[in-house]
Amino acid sequence: MGSQVVTATEFKAKCLALLDEVAAKGGTITVTKRGKPVATVSPVKKRRFPSSRGILKGKVFISEELLNAGLSDPRQGLRAKEKSGH
């Protein structure tokens, strides 16, 4: 898209369309009032968040005993283990 200059009146009339254009194509829009620049509109830099998948890999250990307990709620196995003192 590049750089574009629009008057405040034009920006007001076409605001949503101009914002969509900036988001889709990039570039900037400079808004002027009485011929003087008053604002610049540019796309937001999108931050990529890492996936939470595998975030605990290597940090959490679940024993085979607990996995094979066949409990409907694994926390039951943990509670039973805490009560027995292990």
Beta strands, then each sheet from edge to edge (+ up, - down):
strand 1: 3-7
strand 2: 28-33
strand 3: 36-41
sheet 1: 1+ 2+ 3-
end
